[in-house]
């Protein structure tokens, strides 16, 4: 991946520095901060791309997005991918390649010495839609900005999301139609809300947080038991837990305050009423740094 060079506001830099002190990743690999000359803002470009379904049985999708606004949704029948791109920096022209079941969508940037304009005049907005008709393995890397990732109706077999700084939401509003083996989240100086992760129903889920607030809603239609690992650096962690599957949460490390609602203590762990009775169980390991941890069973 070619490097996408961005400059962030002082507050985000300070947040990422705190996360680094706690030994947690703050930005996607190969995305770096630079203090070189500012990119040149030009006329707004409006670009659309689409790729039809071709009978491929599974598609691996890589999304590499530097900074701006990112939106992902389920697309129309017959289309593997459709994208609408708005940008006013020529170097950021998106590059889309598809070959033999491998789809890559990346922000172009050939000059590693340029940085994000300080005046806020630059625009970089992507709206991406993917087929609900074919199984997908998705790898999403975002440097900074805002993102709404509505992954409802997609057939997701693997999902890896790497976020730098900003505000992001990820939603699963209906059960996954594929069996997801792994779901990983690596979050830097960002605020992130995950909604309905139970509908994604991963067998293994790993969340690594740096500085910021993470709200992890684990409710939904779990198809299987799962192991979930959550590492929280500096900030707040909210876990919304289901009441219709067994839940066991073990919290260790750090200087965090833990508040538990709707759970009881079982040794060193917290459990809900369904634990030990339900066929499906979630075993959750939480490792904290400094901050607040709220555990709450959703009604």
FENBEL-V446014 format. One record per residue. N is the residue number from 1. D_FIRST is the distance of its C-alpha to the first C-alpha in Angstrom with 2 decimals. Layout:
# FENBEL-V446014
[[N;D_FIRST] [N;D_FIRST]]
This chain:
# FENBEL-V446014
[[1;0.00] [2;3.77] [3;6.26] [4;8.71] [5;12.05] [6;14.94] [7;18.51] [8;20.47] [9;24.22] [10;26.28] [11;27.10] [12;23.58] [13;22.98] [14;26.20] [15;25.28] [16;22.02] [17;24.06] [18;26.56] [19;24.06] [20;22.77] [21;26.43] [22;26.70] [23;23.86] [24;21.70] [25;18.01] [26;17.79] [27;14.27] [28;11.12] [29;9.15] [30;7.10] [31;9.28] [32;12.28] [33;15.74] [34;17.09] [35;20.63] [36;20.26] [37;21.74] [38;21.49] [39;19.85] [40;22.50] [41;23.58] [42;24.98] [43;26.52] [44;25.28] [45;23.45] [46;24.10] [47;22.01] [48;22.52] [49;20.84] [50;22.13] [51;21.88] [52;25.10] [53;25.67] [54;26.04] [55;27.55] [56;24.45] [57;25.55] [58;22.29] [59;18.92] [60;15.61] [61;13.86] [62;10.33] [63;10.59] [64;8.19] [65;10.94] [66;11.50] [67;15.29] [68;18.34] [69;20.04] [70;18.67] [71;21.12] [72;20.85] [73;23.99] [74;25.55] [75;26.10] [76;28.99] [77;30.40] [78;29.35] [79;25.89] [80;22.77] [81;20.82] [82;21.88] [83;20.24] [84;21.83] [85;19.89] [86;21.61] [87;20.16] [88;21.90] [89;19.30] [90;18.53] [91;15.08] [92;14.13] [93;15.14] [94;13.31] [95;11.83] [96;13.14] [97;13.10] [98;15.47] [99;16.74] [100;18.85] [101;18.37] [102;14.58] [103;13.73] [104;10.39] [105;10.98] [106;8.66] [107;10.07] [108;10.14] [109;10.52] [110;11.08] [111;13.31] [112;12.35] [113;16.11] [114;16.84] [115;17.61] [116;18.83] [117;22.44] [118;25.10] [119;27.60] [120;25.80] [121;26.14] [122;22.53] [123;21.87] [124;18.81] [125;20.00] [126;18.63] [127;21.04] [128;19.67] [129;22.07] [130;21.77] [131;24.54] [132;26.89] [133;28.13] [134;25.46] [135;24.01] [136;20.43] [137;17.88] [138;15.69] [139;12.66] [140;12.55] [141;10.72] [142;12.66] [143;13.12] [144;16.74] [145;19.46] [146;21.43] [147;20.80] [148;23.21] [149;21.96] [150;25.00] [151;24.18] [152;27.85] [153;28.79] [154;25.42] [155;25.63] [156;23.11] [157;22.97] [158;20.08] [159;18.50] [160;15.94] [161;15.68] [162;14.08] [163;15.79] [164;16.13] [165;19.31] [166;21.64] [167;23.67] [168;22.61] [169;24.61] [170;23.98] [171;26.93] [172;28.35] [173;31.74] [174;32.71] [175;32.47] [176;29.41] [177;30.50] [178;28.32] [179;28.45] [180;25.55] [181;25.03] [182;22.58] [183;21.63] [184;19.61] [185;19.27] [186;17.80] [187;19.30] [188;19.42] [189;21.93] [190;22.36] [191;25.25] [192;24.59] [193;27.10] [194;26.83] [195;29.67] [196;31.17] [197;28.89] [198;31.83] [199;31.29] [200;27.83] [201;29.77] [202;27.16] [203;28.70] [204;26.53] [205;25.13] [206;23.43] [207;23.15] [208;22.14] [209;23.23] [210;23.18] [211;25.32] [212;26.60] [213;28.43] [214;27.45] [215;29.77] [216;29.37] [217;31.75] [218;32.32] [219;35.02] [220;34.95] [221;35.95] [222;34.84] [223;35.16] [224;34.90] [225;35.12] [226;31.99] [227;30.88] [228;29.15] [229;27.81] [230;27.43] [231;26.64] [232;27.57] [233;27.17] [234;28.97] [235;30.23] [236;31.79] [237;31.26] [238;33.23] [239;33.58] [240;35.46] [241;36.94] [242;38.65] [243;42.35] [244;42.55] [245;40.60] [246;41.21] [247;39.18] [248;39.18] [249;37.32] [250;37.29] [251;36.36] [252;36.10] [253;35.14] [254;34.84] [255;37.34] [256;36.78] [257;39.61] [258;39.72] [259;41.62] [260;42.29] [261;43.96] [262;45.31] [263;44.59] [264;46.93] [265;46.58] [266;46.66] [267;46.69] [268;43.64] [269;41.77] [270;42.14] [271;42.97] [272;43.86] [273;47.04] [274;45.44] [275;44.12] [276;46.06] [277;47.46] [278;44.58] [279;43.08] [280;39.49] [281;38.42] [282;35.49] [283;35.19] [284;33.29] [285;32.50] [286;31.86] [287;31.06] [288;31.58] [289;31.23] [290;33.29] [291;34.15] [292;35.80] [293;35.49] [294;37.30] [295;38.03] [296;39.82] [297;41.01] [298;40.68] [299;43.89]]
